[in-house]
Amino acid sequence: MVCFSAACAVFFSHMTGNITSLWSAQPQVGAEFLALHYPLKLIYIPSPTWANHNKIFPLAGIQIRNYRYYKPSTRGLDFEVIVSCC
């Protein structure tokens, strides 16, 4: 999950542990945290992504939009699409 705002700085500065061992629960916990503490109820999710990501965020009340990050013709990052999506 990518987060660009002052709210992210507050979140990460107070983080004392991590939940990376909870791989399947991590996106859900993140979605619920954002739904409670972040005023904007919108998140951009890369496409393609894991199938559960498209279900977890709407269940937490967060609208999703997709962006493409892979450029098949170059087999690499599609930087132009990434910077233009937001």
Sine and cosine of phi, psi and omega as CSV:
sin_phi,cos_phi,sin_psi,cos_psi,sin_omega,cos_omega
0.00,0.00,0.70,-0.72,0.00,-1.00
-0.93,-0.37,0.69,-0.72,-0.05,-1.00
-0.67,-0.74,0.83,-0.55,-0.02,-1.00
-0.86,-0.51,1.00,0.01,0.08,-1.00
-0.13,-0.99,0.13,-0.99,0.05,-1.00
-0.90,0.43,-0.53,0.85,0.02,-1.00
-0.87,0.49,-0.57,0.82,0.02,-1.00
-0.92,0.39,-0.66,0.75,0.01,-1.00
-0.88,0.48,-0.65,0.76,0.03,-1.00
-0.90,0.43,-0.71,0.70,-0.01,-1.00
-0.86,0.51,-0.77,0.63,-0.07,-1.00
-0.95,0.31,-0.47,0.88,0.01,-1.00
-0.96,0.29,-0.38,0.93,0.00,-1.00
-0.98,-0.21,0.02,1.00,-0.03,-1.00
-0.97,0.24,0.86,-0.52,-0.03,-1.00
-0.95,-0.30,-0.21,0.98,0.01,-1.00
-0.56,-0.83,-0.09,-1.00,0.06,-1.00
-0.65,-0.76,0.25,-0.97,-0.02,-1.00
-0.85,-0.52,0.49,0.87,-0.06,-1.00
-0.91,0.40,-0.32,0.95,0.05,-1.00
-0.96,0.27,-0.24,0.97,0.01,-1.00
-0.99,-0.17,0.88,0.48,-0.15,-0.99
-0.79,0.61,-0.70,0.71,-0.06,-1.00
-0.97,0.23,-0.44,0.90,-0.01,-1.00
-1.00,0.02,-0.31,0.95,-0.10,-0.99
-0.85,0.53,-0.75,0.66,0.02,-1.00
-0.89,0.46,-0.58,0.81,0.00,-1.00
-0.92,0.38,-0.69,0.73,0.03,-1.00
-0.89,0.46,-0.68,0.73,0.04,-1.00
-0.89,0.46,-0.67,0.74,0.01,-1.00
-0.90,0.43,-0.68,0.73,0.01,-1.00
-0.92,0.39,-0.62,0.79,0.04,-1.00
-0.89,0.46,-0.74,0.67,0.01,-1.00
-0.88,0.47,-0.66,0.75,-0.01,-1.00
-0.88,0.47,-0.57,0.82,-0.02,-1.00
-0.99,0.14,-0.58,0.82,-0.21,-0.98
-0.88,-0.47,-0.07,1.00,-0.05,-1.00
-0.90,-0.44,0.84,-0.55,-0.12,-0.99
-0.92,0.40,-0.50,0.87,-0.01,-1.00
-0.99,0.10,0.86,-0.50,-0.04,-1.00
-0.99,-0.12,0.81,0.59,-0.03,-1.00
-0.58,-0.82,0.69,-0.73,0.03,-1.00
-0.67,-0.75,0.59,-0.80,0.08,-1.00
-0.99,-0.13,0.77,-0.63,-0.02,-1.00
-0.88,-0.47,0.71,-0.70,0.01,-1.00
-0.92,0.39,0.47,-0.88,0.07,-1.00
-0.79,-0.61,0.87,-0.49,0.14,0.99
-0.98,0.19,0.33,-0.94,0.06,-1.00
-0.54,-0.84,0.01,-1.00,0.07,-1.00
-0.92,0.40,0.62,-0.79,-0.08,-1.00
-0.86,0.50,-0.58,0.82,-0.06,-1.00
-0.94,0.34,-0.38,0.92,-0.02,-1.00
-0.89,0.45,-0.57,0.82,0.00,-1.00
-0.95,0.31,-0.21,0.98,0.01,-1.00
-0.96,-0.26,-0.57,0.82,-0.10,-1.00
-0.91,0.42,-0.74,0.68,-0.09,-1.00
-0.92,0.38,-0.70,0.71,0.08,-1.00
-0.88,0.48,-0.55,0.83,0.05,-1.00
-0.90,0.44,-0.45,0.89,0.04,-1.00
-1.00,0.03,0.00,1.00,0.02,-1.00
1.00,0.01,0.34,0.94,-0.01,-1.00
-0.94,-0.34,0.80,-0.60,0.04,-1.00
-0.97,0.26,0.62,-0.79,0.02,-1.00
-0.91,-0.41,0.51,-0.86,0.19,-0.98
-0.74,-0.67,0.56,-0.83,-0.03,-1.00
-0.97,-0.23,0.48,-0.88,0.14,-0.99
-0.68,-0.73,0.52,-0.85,0.00,-1.00
-1.00,0.00,0.69,-0.73,0.02,-1.00
-0.85,-0.52,-0.22,0.98,-0.06,-1.00
-0.96,-0.29,0.73,-0.68,0.02,-1.00
-0.94,-0.35,0.97,-0.24,-0.07,-1.00
-0.85,0.52,-0.58,0.81,-0.06,-1.00
-0.91,0.42,-0.48,0.87,0.02,-1.00
-0.95,-0.31,-0.09,1.00,-0.08,-1.00
0.82,0.57,0.65,0.76,-0.04,-1.00
-0.50,-0.87,-0.24,-0.97,-0.03,-1.00
-0.95,0.32,0.72,-0.69,0.05,-1.00
-0.99,-0.11,0.98,0.21,-0.13,-0.99
-0.88,0.48,-0.64,0.77,-0.03,-1.00
-0.87,0.49,-0.66,0.75,0.01,-1.00
-0.93,0.37,-0.65,0.76,-0.02,-1.00
-0.88,0.47,-0.74,0.67,-0.05,-1.00
-0.96,0.27,-0.34,0.94,-0.01,-1.00
-1.00,-0.03,-0.24,0.97,-0.08,-1.00
-0.95,0.30,-0.46,0.89,-0.11,-0.99
-0.97,-0.22,0.00,0.00,0.00,0.00
